[in-house]
Amino acid sequence: MGENQEKCIQITGSDEIAKEGNATESSQTITNQTNMTHKANYMKWLKIFVYIIFILLGQAVATLLGRLYFDKGGKSKWLGTLVQVAGFPIFFPYYIIIATNQKTNTNNNISQTEQQPTLLKLVMVYLTLGLLLAADCYLLSIGLMYLPVSTYSLISSSQLAFNAIFSFFLNSQKFTPPIINSLVLLTISSTLLVFQTESDGSANKTSKAKYILGFLCTIAGSAGYGLVLSLTQLFFNKVIKSESFKAIVDLIVYRSFVACLAIVVGLFVSGEWRGLKKEMYEFELGKVSYFMTLIWTAIVWKVYTVGCVGLIVEVSSLFSNAVCVLGLPIVPVAAVIIFHDKMSGLKGVAMALAVWGFISYSYQQYLDDCNKSKENSRSSS
């Protein structure tokens, strides 16, 4: 009897030790999963922050450089369009780095290729986005040519309203109170400055007919760009199905290549290419500045595009567009310094409303992120 009792005690003790060991392992697993979730959230917000900086700086600098081109003697609408999409060769070194890394990661590459969509689907995606992008850039180039830079930036904010409509139908975007508040504030912020258009000194440089043409083209281009953003999110979710940086670069490069081909055809068909040499010599800042303005405009637009597409992948097309609209009041303030546009109280109010609207949208993203973290912790437990 004593021996049996000792054996039972030993078995019970070993079971308790095993249970304690399993409990320790499960708690360690939960802790590791929590740490990994926090690290993933940190990396996600870091990428979002970097993409926001790319958009704000890229949009402001590229818009000002584009206006500088027209302000100092540039007359080609097609060339002004081309520089918006022609900067994609700056990504070629990235492909060289990827090619060298593929030699050491053949197994991973095989699994990635198996999950990729068909070539025909990708070609259709790049053709659709590229041709739409070419048309939008041409319309916006006309607007930038005929409108004061501050007015152009503010009218461009209408893309947020168009994008909200397209996102509702194409991306099943949900409109919560913070998002609606953000959209209203950002739209009011940008439309406020339209009321001071008549007092803008640069508005008198163009005729009324050209001013109206620039206004209509900017509205149409903004609507088209809102559609491009929503389609980009749709294609990433339904066709590309990848959130890697390579997928982002691929989309930017190939759609820009298609857009470049379409714009070059337009440049030659319109006959504007014949006046480019004369335009270069008559540029007020000189030939070197002429080339540098075009080159840096192309490069900075691509920095902006990386941020824009990156935010679409990480968050949504509507959030990406909200950041774009947040940056629009920055351009009029910079135009006051560079192009000596007039500064008024409306511009200050517009900037305050834009920041308020962006904070409202960011708060909604924070709530969504917290809800996802709670769901992940519940599923892991």
C-alpha positions in Angstrom: 0.0 0.0 0.0 2.8 2.4 0.9 4.5 1.8 -2.4 1.3 2.4 -4.3 0.7 5.6 -2.5 4.3 6.8 -3.2 3.8 6.0 -6.9 0.5 7.9 -7.0 2.2 10.9 -5.3 5.1 10.7 -7.9 2.6 10.5 -10.8 0.5 13.4 -9.4 3.7 15.5 -8.9 4.9 14.8 -12.4 1.5 15.8 -13.8 1.5 19.0 -11.9 5.1 19.8 -13.1 4.0 19.0 -16.7 1.0 21.3 -16.3 3.2 24.1 -14.9 5.6 23.6 -17.8 2.7 23.8 -20.4 1.3 26.9 -18.7 4.8 28.5 -18.7 5.2 27.7 -22.4 1.8 29.0 -23.3 2.4 32.2 -21.4 5.7 32.6 -23.1 4.0 32.0 -26.5 1.4 34.6 -25.7 4.1 37.1 -24.6 6.1 36.5 -27.8 3.0 37.0 -29.9 2.2 40.2 -28.0 5.7 41.5 -28.5 5.6 40.6 -32.2 2.2 42.4 -32.6 3.6 45.5 -30.9 6.7 45.4 -33.1 4.6 45.0 -36.2 2.3 47.9 -35.2 5.4 50.0 -34.5 6.9 49.2 -38.0 3.5 49.9 -39.6 3.2 53.4 -38.0 6.8 54.1 -38.8 6.2 53.4 -42.5 3.0 55.4 -42.4 4.9 58.4 -40.9 7.6 58.1 -43.6 5.1 57.9 -46.4 3.3 61.0 -45.0 6.6 63.0 -45.1 7.1 61.8 -48.7 3.7 63.1 -49.7 3.8 66.4 -47.9 7.3 67.4 -49.0 7.0 65.8 -52.5 3.7 67.5 -53.3 4.7 70.9 -52.1 8.1 71.0 -53.8 6.9 69.4 -57.1 4.0 71.8 -57.4 6.2 74.8 -56.8 8.8 73.5 -59.3 6.0 72.9 -61.9 4.8 76.5 -61.4 8.4 77.8 -61.6 8.7 76.1 -65.0 5.6 78.0 -66.4 6.4 81.2 -64.5 9.9 81.6 -66.0 9.1 80.9 -69.6 8.0 77.3 -70.0 5.1 76.9 -72.4 4.8 73.2 -73.2 1.8 71.6 -71.5 2.9 68.2 -72.7 6.4 68.6 -71.2 4.9 69.8 -68.0 2.8 66.6 -68.0 5.8 64.4 -68.9 7.9 65.4 -65.9 5.1 64.3 -63.6 5.6 60.6 -64.6 9.1 60.5 -66.1 11.1 60.0 -62.9 10.6 56.2 -62.7 14.2 55.4 -63.8 15.4 56.4 -60.2 14.0 53.0 -59.1 16.3 51.0 -61.5 19.1 50.6 -58.8 16.5 49.1 -56.5 15.8 46.4 -59.1 19.6 45.7 -59.4 19.7 45.2 -55.6 16.7 42.9 -55.8 18.3 40.9 -58.6 21.5 40.3 -56.5 19.5 39.2 -53.5 17.4 36.8 -55.5 20.4 34.5 -56.0 20.6 33.8 -52.3 16.8 33.5 -51.7 15.7 31.2 -54.5 13.3 29.2 -52.4 11.4 32.2 -51.2 11.3 33.6 -54.8 9.7 30.4 -56.1 6.9 30.5 -53.5 6.4 34.2 -54.3 6.1 33.6 -58.0 3.5 30.9 -57.5 1.2 33.4 -55.7 1.6 36.2 -58.3 -1.3 37.1 -60.7 -1.1 36.3 -64.4 0.8 38.5 -66.7 -2.3 39.4 -68.6 -4.0 40.8 -65.5 -0.9 42.8 -64.5 -0.7 44.3 -68.1 -4.4 45.3 -67.9 -3.8 46.9 -64.5 -0.7 48.9 -65.6 -2.4 49.9 -68.9 -5.5 51.2 -67.2 -3.7 53.1 -64.5 -1.1 54.4 -66.8 -3.5 55.8 -69.4 -5.7 57.4 -66.7 -2.6 58.9 -65.0 -1.5 60.4 -68.3 -4.9 62.0 -68.9 -5.0 63.3 -65.3 -1.5 64.8 -65.4 -2.2 66.6 -68.7 -5.4 68.1 -67.3 -3.6 69.2 -64.1 -0.7 70.6 -66.1 -3.2 72.9 -68.0 -4.5 74.0 -64.6 -1.1 74.7 -63.2 -0.3 76.7 -66.4 -3.3 79.0 -66.2 -4.0 79.3 -62.5 -2.2 80.9 -59.6 -0.4 78.2 -57.7 -2.4 78.8 -54.5 -5.7 78.6 -56.4 -4.6 75.5 -58.2 -3.7 73.8 -55.0 -7.0 74.6 -53.4 -9.1 73.5 -56.3 -7.1 70.2 -56.4 -8.6 69.5 -52.9 -11.8 68.5 -54.7 -10.1 65.1 -55.4 -10.8 64.2 -51.8 -14.6 64.4 -52.4 -14.3 62.4 -55.6 -12.1 59.9 -54.0 -14.6 59.5 -51.1 -17.3 58.7 -53.6 -15.2 56.2 -55.6 -13.9 54.6 -52.4 -17.4 54.0 -51.2 -18.4 52.1 -54.4 -15.1 50.5 -55.3 -13.4 49.9 -51.9 -16.4 49.5 -49.5 -15.1 52.4 -47.5 -16.9 52.9 -44.2 -17.7 56.5 -43.2 -17.4 56.9 -39.4 -18.0 60.2 -37.6 -14.3 61.0 -37.3 -13.8 60.3 -41.1 -16.8 62.4 -42.0 -15.6 65.2 -39.8 -12.1 65.0 -41.4 -13.5 65.1 -44.9 -15.7 68.1 -44.1 -12.8 70.0 -42.4 -10.3 69.3 -45.2 -12.7 70.3 -47.9 -13.7 73.5 -46.2 -10.0 74.2 -45.5 -9.2 74.0 -49.2 -12.2 75.8 -50.6 -11.9 78.7 -48.2 -9.0 80.2 -50.2 -11.1 80.2 -53.4 -12.9 83.2 -52.0 -9.8 85.3 -52.3 -8.9 84.3 -55.8 -9.9 87.7 -57.2 -7.4 89.4 -54.9 -4.6 87.2 -56.0 -2.3 89.2 -58.1 -1.1 86.4 -60.3 -4.7 85.7 -61.4 -4.5 88.8 -63.7 -1.7 87.3 -65.8 -4.1 85.1 -67.8 -7.3 85.9 -69.6 -10.7 85.0 -68.2 -11.2 82.3 -70.8 -7.9 80.6 -69.9 -8.6 81.0 -66.2 -11.9 79.2 -66.6 -10.2 76.5 -68.7 -7.6 76.0 -66.0 -10.3 75.8 -63.4 -12.3 73.1 -65.3 -9.2 71.1 -66.2 -8.1 71.1 -62.6 -11.5 69.9 -61.4 -11.6 67.1 -64.1 -8.0 66.1 -63.3 -8.8 66.0 -59.6 -11.8 63.7 -60.3 -9.7 61.5 -62.4 -6.9 61.3 -59.8 -9.4 60.4 -57.1 -10.5 57.5 -59.4 -6.9 56.4 -59.9 -6.3 56.2 -56.2 -9.4 54.1 -55.6 -8.6 51.8 -58.5 -5.0 51.4 -57.2 -6.4 50.2 -53.8 -8.9 47.9 -55.6 -6.1 46.4 -57.8 -3.8 45.8 -54.8 -6.6 44.0 -52.9 -8.1 42.0 -55.8 -5.3 41.5 -58.3 -1.8 42.1 -57.0 -2.6 40.8 -53.4 0.8 41.9 -52.1 1.9 44.6 -49.6 5.6 44.4 -50.3 7.7 47.4 -51.2 8.6 45.6 -54.5 4.9 45.4 -55.4 4.6 49.2 -54.8 7.7 50.0 -56.9 6.5 47.7 -59.7 3.1 49.5 -59.9 4.8 52.9 -59.9 7.4 52.0 -62.6 5.1 50.1 -65.0 2.2 52.5 -64.9 4.6 55.5 -65.2 6.1 53.8 -68.3 2.7 53.4 -69.9 1.9 57.0 -69.0 5.2 58.2 -70.5 4.6 56.5 -73.8 1.1 58.1 -74.1 2.4 61.6 -73.2 5.4 61.3 -75.6 2.9 60.5 -78.4 0.9 63.5 -77.4 4.0 65.7 -77.3 4.9 64.8 -80.9 1.3 64.8 -82.3 0.6 68.2 -80.9 3.8 69.6 -82.4 5.0 71.2 -79.1 8.3 69.4 -79.4 9.3 71.9 -82.2 9.4 74.8 -79.7 11.3 73.1 -76.9 14.7 74.2 -78.1 13.6 77.8 -78.3 11.9 77.5 -74.9 15.2 76.2 -73.4 17.2 79.2 -74.7 14.5 81.7 -73.6 14.1 80.3 -70.1 14.6 83.2 -67.7 16.9 81.3 -65.3 19.2 79.9 -68.0 19.6 76.5 -69.7 21.1 74.7 -66.7 18.3 75.8 -64.5 15.8 74.8 -67.2 17.1 71.2 -67.2 17.5 71.1 -63.4 14.0 72.3 -62.9 12.6 69.5 -65.1 14.8 66.8 -63.7 14.1 67.6 -60.0 10.4 68.0 -60.8 10.4 64.5 -62.2 12.4 63.1 -59.2 10.3 64.8 -56.5 7.0 63.7 -58.1 8.2 60.1 -57.8 9.0 60.6 -54.1 5.5 61.8 -53.7 4.1 58.8 -55.6 6.0 56.4 -53.4 4.3 58.0 -50.3 0.9 58.0 -52.0 0.9 54.4 -53.2 2.5 53.3 -49.9 -0.3 54.8 -47.8 -2.8 53.2 -50.1 -1.3 49.8 -49.4 -0.8 50.4 -45.6 -4.1 52.1 -44.9 -6.5 53.1 -47.8 -6.8 55.4 -50.8 -9.0 57.8 -48.8 -6.4 58.2 -46.1 -3.7 58.7 -48.8 -5.8 61.4 -50.3 -6.5 63.0 -47.0 -2.8 63.4 -46.5 -2.5 65.0 -49.9 -5.2 67.5 -49.1 -3.5 68.2 -45.8 -0.4 69.3 -47.7 -2.3 71.6 -50.1 -2.4 74.6 -47.7 1.4 74.3 -47.4 1.8 75.2 -51.1 0.0 78.7 -50.8 2.2 79.6 -47.8 5.3 78.6 -49.7 4.0 80.5 -52.7 3.9 83.6 -50.6 7.7 83.3 -50.0 8.7 82.2 -53.5 6.2 83.7 -55.9 5.2 86.6 -53.6 1.5 85.6 -53.5 -0.5 87.6 -51.0 -1.0 86.1 -47.5 -4.3 86.6 -45.7 -6.1 85.4 -42.7 -8.1 82.9 -44.8 -4.9 81.0 -45.5 -4.1 80.7 -41.8 -7.6 79.5 -41.0 -7.3 77.0 -43.9 -4.1 75.5 -42.6 -5.6 75.2 -39.1 -8.7 73.4 -40.4 -6.5 71.1 -42.5 -4.4 70.1 -39.5 -7.6 69.6 -37.4 -9.1 67.4 -40.2 -6.0 65.3 -40.5 -5.9 64.7 -36.7 -9.5 63.6 -36.8 -8.7 61.0 -39.5 -5.6 59.9 -37.7 -7.7 59.4 -34.5 -10.0 57.0 -36.5 -6.9 55.1 -37.7 -5.7 54.8 -34.1 -9.1 53.4 -33.0 -9.0 50.9 -35.8 -5.5 49.9 -34.8 -6.5 49.4 -31.2 -9.5 47.2 -32.2 -7.2 45.1 -34.4 -4.8 44.6 -31.5 -7.7 43.6 -29.2 -8.9 41.1 -31.7 -5.4 39.6 -32.2 -5.0 39.2 -28.4 -8.3 37.5 -28.1 -7.7 35.1 -30.9 -4.2 34.2 -29.5 -5.6 33.5 -26.1 
